[in-house]
Amino acid sequence: MPLLLRRTMPLWILLLFIGAAVFLASLRQPPEKKAQTESLPIVEVMAIEKSALQVQLRSYGVVQAKHRTQLVAEVSGRLVELSDKFVRGEWVTRGEILARIEPADYQADLMQAEANLAQAEAQLQEEIARGKVAEREWQGVLDGIPPELGLRKPQLAKEQANVRSAQAVLARAQRNLERTVIRAPFDGLIVARSVDLGQYINVSNQLGEVQGSDIAEVRLPVPPEDLEFLDSLNGAEVILTQSLADHELTWKAKLVRSEGVVNDDNRMVYLVAEIRDPYGINVDRPHPLKFGSFVNASIAGRYIEDLVNLPRYAVRNDRVTIIKADNTVELRQVHVVRADLEHVYIQGGLEQGERISLNAMDSVDIGRKVKVLGEEPNPEANGAAQLAISGAQ
């Protein structure tokens, strides 16, 4: 008996463990089934608003003076005087003396011209007197009309021509003397000076450059097709902006003309805007608009009815993502009237109050349900979705 027990002991132990395992398995509770919730993409939306919007054409340019001139010597000589204001950065007024060329030779020329004129006038008076004497003499000799040569008319015409020639020489001498004084041609800013005191100047030598301070202009490139959005090329309002530190400066300008040709380099048409008194010399201007400044420009275009203005990133390939009332996705083709760097203008294809997704929805299927940012979830819809998922399990 002990021998039989020893031999069957492993079998009894195995049976015991199997029974214990079956008993423990019968005590295990089935896992609780939990309803799975669907993970919905979260999107940001904006409501469609139709209105009559004014199209804004975006451009840029560099501020330049409308009037710029090179100061050029009209006579030769040595510079004997330079104004303290004839330096870069100084403001000058029209007629102000900037430099003076040595006038001695031109004063002598003027005196010589005056003397020659006086001599020519004296000879003319003498010839007039001779003509009168000749006329009286011929009256006592002939009864008919005396010849012109006998009345000394050719000699009189010659002396009259000599007087006119002397007058012209005198006028030229006076102008040359006046040209020894270099004056500012208009109110403006000295931007360059290329001569110095004591330097000998020849005719046509450049002395410096002055830019007028009354009007500044900006050349604004725009695509030729954008010209249809302008009611007029003359008088449209232009807002010039420039970023400075942590704030933005603005100035109001007016569109005055188009250059009328398509530029060969960039295929753009250049419009010209003007702003009066850019430095605020005669008007109160908080910030001067300096020559050479780079500015961005917004040109006021025409009004278009029933236009929708959307951010550029909300429109892709002339399509927008509509979030319907049941929060499902719809891709819709729209008619883009115009687009710039920041905005897209749409006319047609959208209804007032419809919601546009502002998020990229390329990976979301059409008809897919989404969650709108800031919108409270619908308990009934969520419950139905949970029941459907549980029933599927």
C-alpha positions in Angstrom: 0.0 0.0 0.0 2.6 2.6 0.8 4.4 1.6 -2.4 1.2 2.2 -4.5 0.6 5.5 -2.7 4.0 6.7 -3.4 3.8 5.8 -7.1 0.4 7.6 -7.6 1.2 10.7 -5.4 2.2 12.9 -8.4 -1.0 12.1 -10.1 -3.1 13.0 -7.1 -1.2 16.3 -6.7 -1.8 17.2 -10.4 -5.5 16.5 -10.0 -5.6 18.6 -6.9 -4.1 21.6 -8.7 -6.4 21.2 -11.6 -9.4 21.2 -9.3 -8.1 24.3 -7.5 -7.7 26.1 -10.8 -11.2 25.3 -11.9 -12.6 26.5 -8.6 -10.7 29.8 -8.8 -11.7 30.3 -12.4 -15.4 29.9 -11.4 -15.0 32.7 -8.9 -13.6 35.2 -11.4 -16.0 38.1 -12.4 -16.3 39.1 -16.1 -14.6 42.5 -16.9 -16.9 45.5 -16.8 -17.7 46.8 -20.3 -17.0 50.5 -20.6 -18.5 52.6 -23.4 -15.8 53.9 -25.7 -16.0 57.6 -26.6 -15.0 58.8 -30.1 -12.0 61.2 -30.3 -13.1 64.2 -32.5 -10.8 66.7 -34.2 -11.1 70.2 -32.6 -11.5 73.0 -35.1 -11.8 76.8 -34.8 -14.5 78.4 -36.9 -15.7 81.8 -38.0 -19.1 82.8 -39.2 -19.6 84.1 -42.8 -20.5 87.8 -43.0 -21.3 89.3 -46.4 -20.9 93.0 -46.9 -19.9 95.7 -49.3 -16.1 95.8 -48.8 -13.6 98.2 -50.2 -10.7 96.3 -51.8 -7.3 97.3 -50.5 -4.3 96.9 -52.9 -1.1 96.2 -51.0 2.2 97.5 -52.2 5.5 99.0 -51.0 8.1 101.6 -52.1 10.8 104.0 -51.2 10.1 107.7 -50.3 11.7 110.2 -52.6 11.6 113.9 -53.1 9.5 114.9 -56.1 11.9 117.8 -56.9 15.6 117.0 -56.9 18.3 119.0 -58.7 22.1 119.1 -59.1 23.6 122.5 -58.3 25.9 123.2 -61.3 28.3 126.1 -62.0 27.2 128.2 -64.9 30.4 130.3 -64.9 34.0 129.4 -64.1 36.1 130.8 -61.3 37.4 130.2 -57.8 35.1 129.6 -54.9 35.6 132.5 -52.5 32.6 131.9 -50.2 30.6 128.9 -48.9 27.4 129.2 -46.7 27.4 127.5 -43.4 24.1 125.8 -44.5 25.7 124.4 -47.6 26.4 121.1 -45.9 24.6 117.7 -46.0 21.5 117.7 -43.8 20.8 121.4 -43.6 17.5 123.0 -44.6 17.6 125.9 -47.1 15.0 128.3 -48.5 14.5 129.4 -52.0 16.9 132.1 -53.1 19.3 131.6 -50.2 23.0 132.1 -51.1 24.9 128.8 -50.8 28.3 129.8 -52.5 30.0 132.6 -54.4 32.5 132.5 -57.2 35.1 135.2 -57.5 33.3 138.0 -59.3 36.2 140.4 -60.3 36.5 139.3 -63.9 32.8 139.3 -64.5 32.5 142.8 -63.0 35.1 144.0 -65.4 33.2 142.3 -68.3 30.1 144.2 -67.2 31.9 147.5 -67.1 33.3 146.9 -70.6 29.8 145.9 -71.9 28.3 149.1 -70.4 31.1 151.2 -72.1 30.5 149.5 -75.5 26.8 150.1 -75.2 27.3 153.8 -74.4 29.7 154.1 -77.4 27.2 152.4 -79.7 24.3 154.6 -78.5 26.5 157.7 -79.1 27.3 156.6 -82.6 23.6 155.9 -83.2 22.7 159.4 -82.1 25.4 160.9 -84.4 24.1 158.9 -87.3 20.5 160.1 -86.7 21.8 163.7 -86.8 23.6 163.0 -90.0 20.5 161.6 -91.5 18.5 164.7 -90.7 21.2 166.9 -92.3 21.3 164.7 -95.4 17.5 164.9 -95.7 17.5 168.7 -95.6 20.3 168.9 -98.2 18.4 166.6 -100.6 15.2 168.7 -100.3 17.1 171.6 -101.8 18.4 169.6 -104.7 15.7 167.3 -106.0 11.9 167.7 -106.1 11.3 163.9 -106.0 12.0 161.3 -103.4 15.7 161.2 -102.4 17.5 157.8 -102.5 17.9 155.8 -99.2 21.7 155.9 -99.5 21.6 159.7 -99.8 19.5 159.8 -96.6 22.0 157.5 -94.8 19.4 154.9 -93.9 21.7 151.9 -94.3 24.2 153.6 -92.0 21.4 154.2 -89.5 20.4 150.6 -89.6 24.0 149.5 -89.0 24.3 151.7 -85.9 21.0 150.5 -84.6 22.2 146.9 -85.0 25.4 147.8 -83.1 23.3 149.1 -80.2 21.3 145.9 -80.0 24.5 143.9 -80.1 26.0 146.0 -77.3 22.8 145.6 -75.3 22.9 141.8 -75.7 26.6 141.7 -74.6 25.6 143.8 -71.6 22.7 141.5 -70.7 25.1 138.5 -70.9 27.7 140.2 -68.7 25.0 141.0 -66.1 23.8 137.4 -66.1 27.3 136.0 -65.8 27.9 138.3 -62.8 24.7 137.1 -61.2 25.7 133.5 -61.8 28.8 133.9 -59.6 26.3 133.6 -56.7 24.9 130.1 -56.3 21.4 130.1 -54.8 19.0 127.4 -53.6 16.5 126.8 -56.4 13.7 125.9 -53.9 13.0 125.1 -50.3 14.7 121.8 -49.5 17.3 119.7 -47.9 21.0 119.6 -48.9 21.9 116.0 -49.5 25.3 116.3 -51.0 28.2 118.8 -51.5 31.2 118.0 -53.8 33.3 121.3 -53.7 35.2 123.2 -51.1 36.4 126.7 -50.4 39.2 127.9 -52.7 38.5 125.3 -55.4 38.5 126.4 -59.0 35.2 125.6 -60.7 34.6 125.1 -64.4 31.4 125.5 -66.2 29.0 122.5 -65.6 30.9 121.3 -62.5 28.5 119.8 -60.0 28.6 121.6 -56.7 26.0 119.5 -54.7 22.5 118.3 -54.6 19.3 119.6 -53.0 16.0 117.9 -52.6 12.7 119.8 -52.4 10.8 119.5 -49.1 7.4 120.4 -50.4 6.3 117.1 -51.9 7.5 113.5 -51.5 6.4 110.7 -53.8 6.4 106.9 -53.6 6.5 104.5 -56.6 4.2 101.6 -55.8 4.4 98.4 -57.9 1.1 96.6 -58.5 0.1 93.7 -60.8 -1.6 95.0 -64.0 -4.7 92.9 -63.3 -5.2 94.7 -60.0 -5.8 98.0 -61.8 -9.5 96.9 -62.4 -10.1 97.3 -58.7 -9.3 101.1 -58.8 -12.1 103.5 -59.7 -9.5 106.2 -60.5 -5.8 106.5 -60.9 -6.0 110.1 -59.6 -7.0 110.9 -56.0 -7.3 107.5 -54.4 -6.3 107.4 -50.8 -3.1 105.7 -49.9 -2.1 104.8 -46.3 1.7 104.5 -45.9 3.0 102.6 -42.9 6.4 102.0 -41.4 7.3 99.8 -38.4 9.5 101.6 -35.9 10.6 99.8 -32.7 7.4 98.5 -31.0 4.9 100.7 -32.9 3.7 101.5 -36.4 3.8 104.9 -38.0 1.2 105.9 -40.6 0.9 108.7 -43.1 -1.9 109.6 -45.6 -1.0 110.1 -49.2 -2.9 110.5 -52.5 -2.5 108.6 -55.7 -1.7 111.0 -58.5 -0.8 109.0 -61.6 0.3 105.8 -63.2 3.5 105.5 -65.1 1.5 103.8 -67.8 3.8 100.9 -68.8 4.6 97.4 -67.6 8.1 97.2 -66.1 10.3 94.8 -68.0 12.1 93.6 -64.9 9.2 92.6 -62.6 6.1 92.9 -65.0 4.5 95.4 -62.6 2.7 98.7 -63.2 4.0 101.5 -61.1 1.6 103.9 -59.4 2.8 107.1 -57.9 1.5 108.5 -54.6 2.3 111.9 -53.2 2.4 113.4 -49.7 2.8 117.1 -49.1 5.2 118.5 -46.6 6.6 115.1 -45.5 8.9 116.6 -42.9 6.2 118.7 -41.3 7.9 122.0 -41.8 4.7 124.0 -42.5 2.1 121.6 -41.0 1.8 119.8 -37.7 3.1 116.3 -38.3 4.0 114.1 -35.3 6.6 112.0 -37.2 8.4 113.2 -40.4 8.5 110.9 -43.4 12.1 110.9 -44.3 13.4 110.6 -47.8 14.8 107.1 -48.5 12.4 105.4 -46.0 10.9 102.1 -47.0 7.2 102.0 -46.5 4.3 99.6 -47.0 1.3 101.0 -48.8 -2.5 100.2 -48.8 -4.3 101.7 -51.8 -8.1 102.2 -51.4 -9.9 100.4 -54.2 -13.5 100.2 -55.3 -16.4 98.8 -53.2 -17.8 95.4 -54.2 -21.2 94.2 -53.0 -21.8 90.8 -51.2 -18.1 90.2 -50.6 -16.7 87.8 -48.0 -13.3 88.6 -46.6 -11.4 85.5 -45.3 -7.9 85.0 -44.0 -5.7 83.6 -46.7 -4.9 80.4 -44.8 -8.6 79.5 -44.7 -8.8 79.1 -48.5 -6.8 76.3 -50.3 -7.0 75.8 -54.0 -10.1 77.9 -54.2 -11.9 75.7 -51.7 -13.0 76.3 -48.1 -14.0 73.9 -45.3 -17.6 74.3 -44.2 -18.6 73.1 -40.7 -22.3 72.2 -41.1 -25.0 72.5 -38.4 -24.4 68.9 -37.3 -20.6 69.6 -37.0 -19.7 67.5 -40.1 -17.2 68.6 -42.7 -17.9 69.8 -46.2 -15.4 71.0 -48.8 -16.9 73.7 -51.1 -15.5 75.3 -54.2 -15.8 79.2 -54.1 -15.2 82.1 -56.5 -12.1 84.0 -55.4 -12.3 87.6 -56.7 -8.9 88.7 -55.4 -6.2 87.5 -53.0 -3.3 89.3 -51.4 -0.7 88.2 -48.8 -3.2 88.4 -45.9 -6.8 88.1 -47.2 -8.9 86.4 -49.8 -12.0 88.1 -51.2 -14.8 85.7 -52.2 -18.0 86.4 -54.1 -20.6 83.6 -54.4 -20.6 80.1 -53.1 -21.1 81.0 -49.4 -24.2 81.9 -47.5 -24.6 84.3 -44.6 -24.0 82.7 -41.2 -22.3 79.6 -42.5 -19.2 78.5 -40.5 -15.8 78.3 -42.0 -13.0 76.2 -40.5 -9.8 78.1 -39.8 -7.8 74.9 -39.3 -6.1 72.7 -41.8 -8.5 69.9 -42.6 -6.6 68.0 -45.3 -6.5 64.8 -43.2 -10.2 64.9 -42.3 -12.6 63.0 -44.5 -15.7 64.7 -46.0 -18.7 64.1 -43.7 -16.4 63.4 -40.7 -17.8 64.8 -37.4 -15.6 67.4 -35.6 -15.8 69.4 -32.4 -16.0 73.1 -32.6 -13.6 75.0 -30.3 -15.6 76.7 -27.5 -18.8 74.9 -28.2 -20.4 72.8 -25.5 -20.8 69.1 -26.4 -24.3 67.7 -27.1 -25.1 65.0 -24.5 -27.8 63.4 -26.6 -25.5 63.0 -29.6 -22.7 61.7 -27.3 -25.0 59.2 -25.7 -26.2 57.9 -29.1 -22.6 57.6 -30.2 -21.6 55.7 -27.0 -24.6 53.3 -27.4 -23.7 52.6 -31.0 -20.2 51.8 -30.0 -21.3 49.6 -27.1 -23.8 47.7 -29.3 -21.1 47.1 -31.8 -19.0 45.4 -29.1 
